[in-house]
């Protein structure tokens, strides 16, 4: 039996061994792994400026500050989303004081900092020994994405409330594991104030943990559910939406533009990651004390219940409130805990017997192929079965069988590595002029995250080698300095107004909406004008039926005129051929004759292309090249100038 440690008499008289000295020693021991984790976190989460959903939140702030300009945009005039969160108020203040670019960067950095600190807190609460570093590395590098492939990621470097709300939930889970229930509950409520949908996941996990610890907590949902149903029956604000079905026309528009809201419409690939995450959680639960196991299993159960609720209400009744609340997004906390579970397995199972190492090899295989449901699900299920059988002593794998499994898994991983190396080489050799290979593109390769995890674990082991620390530290620093911030002019960032100053002055001569073809948020961020219509405006139609109707009508008009394609109306469907560079004959005249026509049309021009008669050309100092999905995989959209067409008189 281990003996209790005896107090050190010298600690009472030697200041260096008091609390200050202990903190200093702990900080010195933690500095190297924390530095590596921070570096890898930033490498896997580069900053691309005002991109993704940050465009919506920054656009909302601009609309609030300019109600007669950007505020007249359909998306903001008919907004039904922003009033449920405190985040737009804070961001609006920052945009007013700092400007959109600096405000977005400040919020993104604050979110990354908060998320990393919360992840470190959670890793330490799961395992207080050296294993916490492996868990932290797994949390910051693994592709904790959820839902429809390629849409939502965890810990994004974006000016959105999601990252901050996720940080609050992770800190809340860590507080619960540390025995501070009220702190955990308060952090979950803070998360709900920042982003109610993300905070709901934290409340769900906390509720399941409380019920698992004490069945008397069942009285709370038993009392709350009838009250919610009564409020819905009485038609009280917000609750009345629970029994309000979505009419067929509105539902059809949502299924087209926002198919990511409906799990039954997801691509099969979307289910690969949850399968291997679930296997990792179930295996890791057997390696930790009961309080940690409860949190792990509660995170898994919360995700499953969220998806199940979405499917049930989607198929039976199409409840407006449930579809708006998006309970399937509870999967985000399952994804994060799944990553932590793999980190726990990687740092624990190698110390075990042959069966444990077989289990780990199969789990690694599932994570490497986490975009293939068959391999990820099969490897995860087999890993879970082997682990359970070994623990119950049903089987005792030999060393030879373990080595054969490891070699087989290694061969499959090498095959994946070779294929991705060939794909990366093909991509590099075919980069058009003006295109650059960014971290945000490289991290989407399946092996990027496992390689980063391996590098992180190796980094921790290098702590005792001073030369290795110096070399690796310099390499990591140089990489981050050169690649983390993707807003450099060579990348043609969206919010760069200087590069388009001539276009801005030309548009200022006529008020009204602007139709910027093939655009995202350029009309708001560059021209500071309302957008006539584009795909991005449909992102929040689930919260506003009037917006959905107006958006669908205008987008349908553009498609009928050949000024847009079905990809603009159904962005998550398989790629279709892009819009023809030259505008169809008569399309502009027909659009501009409409009573609600835009004041201007901005047309991206390729090399050698000219706008229709009457249009002006505004060349760019350097081409803007973006990668876009194509029927045959990936294509590059290069813009060398913009054409400006007057429309409504």
N, C-alpha and C positions, 0 to 999 in steps of 0.2 A: 504493500500500500504506500502511495506517495505521502511523504511527511509534509506537514505544514511548514511554510517558510517562517523562519525566526526573524524577528525585527533586527535590523542592523543598527547597533548603537551609534555608529558614526554618522548616520543620517541626521541625527538630532543636533549634531554640532557642526557638520560640514555643510555649508550653504549650497555647495555644488550638488549635494545629494538630497536637497530638500525638494519642495514642489517645483521651484523654478528650474533646478537642475534636471529633474525628471522630465519636465516638459521639453527642455532643450534637447535632452537625449532622444525623446520620442520624436521630436521634430526632425532631428538629424537622421534617424533611422527611416523616417517616412518620406524625406525629401526626394530621394531617388525614384522610388516607385510612383510617387505622386507626379513628379515631373514627367515620367514616361506616360502615365495615364492621361495627363493633360495634353501632351503632345499628340498622342494617338487619337484622343477625342476630337481635337481640332482638325487633324488630318481627315478623319472620317466625317467631319461636319464642316466643310468649307463654307465661307460666306460669299454668296453671290449677289448681294445687294437686295433691292426690293424685288424679290421674285416670289413665285408660288403664292400662297394665300396672304403673304405680307402685302401684296398689291391691293388686296381688298381692304385691309385694315388701314393702310396708309391712305388709300383713296377715300375711305370713310372720314378720316381726319381732315383731309383736304376739303371734302364736301361740307363738313361742319364749319370750317373756317371760311368757306366761300360758297354760301348757299345759293347765290345767283349765278355761279359758274359751274364748278364740278358738282355742286349740290343739286343741280337740275338733272343730273344723270339718272336714267331710269332705275339703276341699281340702288341709288341712295334715296331718291325721291319716294320709291315704293319699298324701302327697306323694312323688314320685319324681324331682324336678327339682333341689331346692336344694343337694344335697350336691356338685354338680359345680362350684361357684363359691365364691370367697371373699367375694363381694359381700354375701350375706345376713349373714355374721358382722359385717362392718363396719356395715351398716345397723342391725342389732339393737343394737349398742353405741350408735349415735347416737340411736336411738329411745328407748333406756333413759335416756340422759342429757338429751336435748333435748325429747323428746315427738315424736309422729308428724308434726305439722305443721311444726315447725322443722327436724326431721331431713330431711324430704322436700325442703324448700326448700334446705337446705344442700347436699344431694347434687345437686340439680338445678343450682344455681349453680356448684358445682364441676365438674359435667359440661359445662356450657356454656362455662366458662372454659377447661377443658382442650381441648375440641373446637375452640374458636376459635383457641387458640394453635397447636394441631396443624395446623389448616387454613392458618394464616398461614405456618407452617414449610414445609408442602408447597407452597404457592403460590410461596414464594421459591425452593424447590429446583427447581421446574419452569421458572421464568423469573426471572432475577435483576434484570432491568431493570424499567421502569415497568409492563410487562405483568403483573407479579405482583399488582398491585392489582386489575386487572380479573379475574384468576383468583380472587383472594380474594373479591371481591364475588359472583362467580358461585357459589362454593362455599357462601356463607352465605345466599343468597337463593333459589337455584333449588330447585324442588320435587323433591329427591332422594328420592323415595319408591320403593318396590320391592315386588314381590309383588302379592298381591290388593289392588285399589284401596282406599285409605282406612284401611289397618291400620298399616303400618310406614313411618316417616319417619326421615330421618337427622338427627342432632344434636338430638334431642328435649329439651325442657325438662321432663324427667320424672325422678323418682327411680328410675331403672332402671340396670342395669349396661351397657346397650347404648351409651349415649352415651360413657361412660368407655372402654369397649373400642374403640369407633370412634376415639376420640382417640388411643389407643395405636397402633392400626394406621396411622392417617394419619401420625403422627410416625415410625413405622417406615418407611413408604414414603419420607418425606422424608430419613430417615437413609440409606436405601439409595441414593437419588439423590445424596446428598452424599458417597458413598464409604465410609460407615461400616457395613459389613455386620453386625458383631457387635452394634452398638447396635440395628440394625434387627431382628435376630433376637431380642434380649432384649425389645424392645418388643412384638414379636408374641407372645412367650410370656406377657408380662404381660397382654396382651389376652385370651389364652386362660384365664388364671387368673381374670379378671374376668367374662368371658362366653365360654365355649368356642366356641359357634357363631359369634359375630362374629369372634373371633380366628382361626378357621379360614380365613376369607377372606384375612386378612393373610398367613398361612403359605402359602396357595395362590399368591398373587401373588408372594411372595418366592421360592418354589420355581420357578415358571415363569421368573422373571427369571434365577435362577442357572443353570438349564438352558440358557437362550438365550445366556448369556455364556460358558458352558463346558459342553460336552456331557458331560464326565466326571461332572457332578452327577447324570446319569441313573442312575448306579450306586446312588444312595440310594433312589429309589423302586423300582428293580429288586430291591433287597434287602428293602425294607420290605414290599412287597406280598405276597410269599410268606409272610413272617413273620406278617402280619396274617391271612392266610387260614388258616395253621396254627393260630394262636391261636383263631380262630373255630371251626375244626373240633374243637379240643380242648375247646371250651366254656368258655374262660377268662372271668372276669368282664368284663363290658361287650363284649368281642370276640365272645362267643358269640351276641350279638344279631344279628350280621351275617348269619348263616345261619338265623336264627329267623324264620319267616314270621308275620305277624299273622293271627290266626284271623278268619274272615269276620264274626262278630258284632262283634268289636272294631273291625275295619276299617270296617264300616258306620257305627258310631257316630262314628268319626273323620272319615269323609267328610261326615257331616252337620254336626257341631259345629265341626270344624277343617278345613273345605275349603280354607282358605288354605295348608295344608301340601301340597296336591296341585296342581301347576301345570296339569294338564290340566282341573282344575275351575275355574280362574280365569276371570273375565269377560274378554271380548275386549279390553276397555279396558286391562287390565293390561299388555298387550304394546306399547302405544303408546310409553310412555316408554323402554323398553329399545331400541326401534328407532332413535329419534332420538339416544339416548345413544351407541349403537354407531356411528352415522354421524359424530357429533361426534368420537369417539375416533379413528376411522380417518382423518378429515381432519386433526385436530390432530397425529397422529403424523407427518405429512409436514412439519410446521412446526417440529419440535424436533430436537435432537441425538439420536443413537442411544440413549444411556442412558435418556433420558426416554421415548423412543418405546417402549422395551422395557417400562417400567412401565405405560404407557398400554395397550398391547396385552395385557400380562399380566392387567391388571384386567378387560379385556373377555373374554379367554379363560377366566379363572377363573369369571366369572358364567355363561358359556355351558356350561362343563363341569359346574358345580353344578346347573343346571337339567336338563341332559341326564342326569346321574346320578340325579336325583330321578325323572325320567320313566321311565327304564329300570327302576329298582328298584321303582317304583310299579306298573308294568304286568307285570313278570316277577319274581314272588317276594314282593313286598311285604315287603322286609327291615325288621325292626323297628328295627335300628340306623340304617339310612339314613333312614327316615322320622323318627326321633327327632333325628338330626343335622341334618336339614333343609338339605342342601347347596344347595338353591335360594337360600338366603339369602346365598350368595356374591354375589348380585346387588347387595347393598348397596354393595360397593366399586366395582362397575361404575357404579352410579348417581353416586357421589361423583366418580369420575374423569371420568364423562361431563359433569358440571357444570363441572369444572375445564377440560375440553377445550373446552367452549363459550366459557368466559372467554378461553381462549387464542385461539380463532378470532376472537372479537369484537375483540380488541386487536391482532390480526395481519393478518387478511385485508383490512380497509379500506385498508391501505397498498399492496395489490397492484393488479393490473390489473382489467379489467372482469370476467374470469372468476372471480377471487377474490371480488369483491363479489356476483356472482350466487350463488356458493356460500354466502356468508354470509346473503344474503337468504332462500335456501331453508332453511337451517338454522334461522334465526329463526322461519320459518313453522312448521317442525316442532315447535319448542319451544312456541310459542304454542298449538298444537293438540295438545299432548302427551297429551291424553286421548282422542284420536281415532286409532285405529290406521291407518285408511286415509290420512288426511292426513299424520299424523306419519311413517308409514312411507314414503309416496310422496315427501314433501318431503325426508326424509333420504336416501332412495335416489337421488333426482335430484341432490341436492347432492353426494353422493359421486361420482356419475357425471360431473358437470360438472367437479368438482375434478380427478378422475383424467384426464379427457380434456384439460383445459387443461395440466396438468403434463406430459403426454406430447406436447403440441403437436398433438393430433388436431384440436382446434378452437381458434378464436380469436374468442370472442364480441366483437361490436362494442359500442361505448358505447350505441348505440340499443337493442340487445337487452338489455343490462344494465339500462338505465333502465326498459324495459318490464317486466322481471322485478321490479324493485324496486317499481314502481307497482302491479303485480298483487298482490305480496305485501302491500304496504301496504294495498290495498283489502280484502284478506281479513282482515288484522289489525284494521282499522277495523270491519269487520262483526262480528268477535268482540267488540270493545270495546263496540259499540252494544248487542249482545245482552246482554252481561254487565251493562252499565249499566242496562238495562231490568230485568233480573232483580234487581239489587241494589236498584233503586228500588221494585220490587214488594215485595221482602222488607222494606224499611224501612217502607213504608206499611202493612204488615200485621202489624207487631210487636204482639203482645198486651200488655196491661198486665203489668209485671214482667219482660218480656223485653228483652234488651239485645244490641246488635250488637257482638260481640266480635271481636278480631283473629284468634282461632283459627277463626272462621267466615269472615271476609273473605279470609283467605289461601288458602282452598280454591277461590276463583274462579280460573279459568285464567289471567287476565291479571295477577293480583297479583304473581307472581314476575317475569315479564318487565318489568313496570313498576318493580318494586323494583330489578332489574338496571340498567335505564336510569337510574333515579334515582341509583344508586351510581356509575355511570360519569360522570354529570353532576356529582355531588358532588366527585369527584376533580379534574375540570377547574376547579372553583371555588376551588381552593386559593390562587390569587393574588389573589382578590377579598376584601378584608377585610370589607366590608359584607355580602356574600353569606355568608361564613363565620359571621358573628355571627347573622344571621337564620336560616339553615338550622340552625345548632347549637341555637338556642333552640327552634325548631319541633320538632326531633327529640327534644330533652330533654323538652319538655312532653308530647309524644305518648307517650313511654315511661313517664313518671311516671303518666300518667292511664290507660294501657291495657295495659301489659305484665303487671302482676299482676292476674289475673282472679279472685283469691280474695276480692275485696271482698264484704261482706255482700249487696250488691244482686244478686250473681250466685248466691247461695244455694249456697255451696261444700259439697261432700260432707262434709268433716271438721269442720264447724261444730257442736260439741257444745253450745255455749251456747244456740243457737236451739232446741234440742230437749231442754233440761234436764228439763222436766216428763215427757216421754216416757221419758227415761232412768231417772228415779226410779220411774216406774210399772212398768217392765219388771224392775227389780231385785228385785221381790218374789217372783219365781218363776224358778228356775234352768232351764237347758235351751236348746235351739236356738230360733232365731227365724226365722220365714218373713216376710221383708219383700218384699212383692210389687213387681215392677217396679224392683228395686233393683240397685245395683252392689256397693259395699263399705260401705254405711251400717251394716250389722249389726256389722261389725268396728270401723269407725272411730268410730261414734257410740255404739252400745250396748255395744261391747266384748264381744260374744257370738258364739258360733258360728252360722253361717247354715244354715238347713235345706236350702235349695237355691236357686240362681239361675243365670243364664247365665254369669256370670263364673267360677264354679267349674269350668266345663268347659274353661277356656282351657288347662290343663296336663294334660288327660287323656291326651295322647300319651305321657307319661312314666309313667303308672300305669294298668294295666288295671283293678285293683280300683276305683280312683276313677272310671274311665269307666263301669263297670257300675253302680255306686251312683248316679252322677250321672244316667245315662240312665234308670234305673228311677224315680227320684223326679221327674225332669222329665216323664217320660211320664205319671206319675200326675197332676201338676198340669195338664197339657194336657187329659187326659181329663176332669178336673173343671171345666174352663173357667177355671182360675185362671192360666193361661199360654197362649201361642199357639205355633205352629210356629216363629215368629221366635226364640223362646227356645231352641229345640233346634237350629235351623238359622239362625244369626244372619247369615250372609253370603249368604243367598238373597235374591231380590227381596222387597221389603216385602209384608207381608200386613196385613189389617185388625187393629187393636190389640185388646187384651182389653177386653171391655165394662166400663165403670166400676163397675157394680153386680155384686156377686158372684152367681153362679148359685144358685138355691134348692137347699139341701141340700149344696152343695159343702163348706162349712166343717165341717158335721157329719160328713160322710163322711171328710174328711181327719183331723179330730181324733179319730175313733174308731180310727185305725190305731195299732198298738203303738209305732211310731217317730214319732208325731206331734210337731210342734213345740210348745213351751210357749206361744208367742204368735204371733199373726199381725198384722203391721203393714200397713195398707191406706192408700195415698195417696188423699186425698179432693179432688175438684174443688169448685168453687164451687157451693154448694147441695146437695152430696151428703152423705148421712149413712151411718154404718156400720150393719151389721145389728144386730139386737137383742142387747143385752149388751155392745156395744162402747163404748169411751170415745173422745172427740174431743180432740185436742191441736192447737189452731190455731197456725199460724206467724205470726210478726210481719209478714212480708211474703211474698207468693207466690213459690214456686220454679218457674220456667218454663224448660223445656229443649226444644231442637229435636230432633226425632226423625224418621227416614226414614218416609215414608208412601207408600201406593199412588199417590197423585197428586203426589208430590214431597217436600214437607216439611210437617210439622205441629208444633204446639207443645203440649207436655204441661205443664199448669199444676196445681200442687199448692198448696192453701191450708191444708190441715190433714192430720193423720194420725189414722186410726182404729186403735185397739188392741183386738184380740179375744183373750180367753183361749182357749187351745186344749186342750192335754193337761192333765189334772188331776193 
